[in-house]
Amino acid sequence: MQDFILSPLSLSELETLIFNQVRKALKESLLTTNDPVKDELLTIESAAELLSVTVPTVYGYVHQRAIPCMKRRGRLYFSKVELLAWVKSARRSTVDEIKANAIASLIR
């Protein structure tokens, strides 16, 4: 016997919802995968260049504890993977993603 679920969603809304959830899961799995070959330690100058900001701005982020970093013998080091994840964590949702999330929360 097959189970049927009745939903007020249209097929396109359901496809968008599924697509966004799969994309979100893939992004999370990529962020948690720490490949030591691709990850490299950056100096503060390299980190500033990667982030397209000045060195004093990076020092400000470090002072505010807003950016992930490591300190060894008075020198700051940054993981390239962690910096990219930090930048991506501030990503703004698209209108379609907001709608899909709203529909998903209404369904629950």
C-alpha positions in Angstrom: 0.0 0.0 0.0 1.3 3.5 -0.9 1.2 6.4 1.5 -0.1 9.7 0.1 0.5 13.1 1.7 -1.7 16.0 0.9 0.0 19.4 0.9 -1.0 22.9 0.0 2.3 23.3 -1.9 2.4 23.5 -5.6 4.8 21.2 -7.4 7.2 24.1 -8.2 7.2 25.2 -4.5 7.9 21.7 -3.4 10.8 21.3 -5.9 12.3 24.7 -4.8 12.0 23.6 -1.1 13.7 20.2 -1.8 16.4 21.9 -4.0 17.2 24.4 -1.3 17.4 21.8 1.5 19.7 19.6 -0.6 21.9 22.5 -1.5 22.1 23.5 2.2 23.0 20.0 3.2 25.7 19.8 0.6 27.2 23.1 1.7 27.3 22.0 5.3 29.0 18.8 4.4 31.6 20.6 2.4 32.2 23.1 5.3 32.7 20.3 7.8 35.1 18.3 5.6 38.5 19.5 6.6 40.9 18.5 3.8 44.4 19.1 5.2 45.8 19.2 1.6 43.6 22.1 0.6 43.7 23.9 3.9 46.7 26.1 4.4 47.9 28.5 7.1 47.9 32.2 6.2 49.8 35.1 7.6 47.9 38.3 8.5 49.0 39.8 5.2 47.7 36.8 3.2 44.5 36.8 5.2 43.9 40.5 4.6 44.5 39.9 0.8 42.1 37.0 0.8 39.4 39.0 2.5 40.2 42.1 0.4 40.6 44.3 3.5 43.6 46.0 5.1 45.9 44.5 7.7 44.7 46.9 10.4 41.1 45.8 9.7 42.1 42.1 10.3 43.8 43.2 13.5 40.5 44.8 14.5 38.5 41.6 13.7 41.0 39.7 15.8 40.7 42.1 18.7 36.9 41.8 18.6 37.3 38.0 18.4 35.1 38.2 15.3 37.4 36.2 13.1 38.9 32.7 13.6 42.6 32.7 14.1 45.5 31.1 15.9 48.4 32.7 17.8 51.8 31.1 18.2 54.8 32.9 19.6 53.3 36.3 19.1 52.3 35.7 15.4 48.8 35.3 14.1 47.9 32.5 11.7 44.6 31.9 9.8 43.2 28.8 8.3 42.1 29.5 4.7 39.2 27.0 5.1 38.0 28.7 8.3 38.3 32.2 6.8 36.2 31.2 3.8 33.6 29.5 6.0 33.5 32.7 8.2 32.9 34.8 5.1 30.2 32.4 3.8 28.5 32.3 7.2 27.3 35.9 6.6 25.5 34.9 3.4 22.1 36.5 2.9 19.2 34.3 1.8 17.5 34.9 -1.5 13.8 35.7 -1.8 13.1 32.1 -3.0 15.0 30.6 0.0 13.1 32.9 2.4 9.8 31.8 0.8 10.7 28.1 0.9 11.7 28.4 4.6 8.5 30.2 5.4 6.5 27.4 3.7 8.4 24.7 5.4 7.8 26.3 8.8 4.1 26.6 8.1 3.9 23.0 7.2 5.5 22.0 10.5 
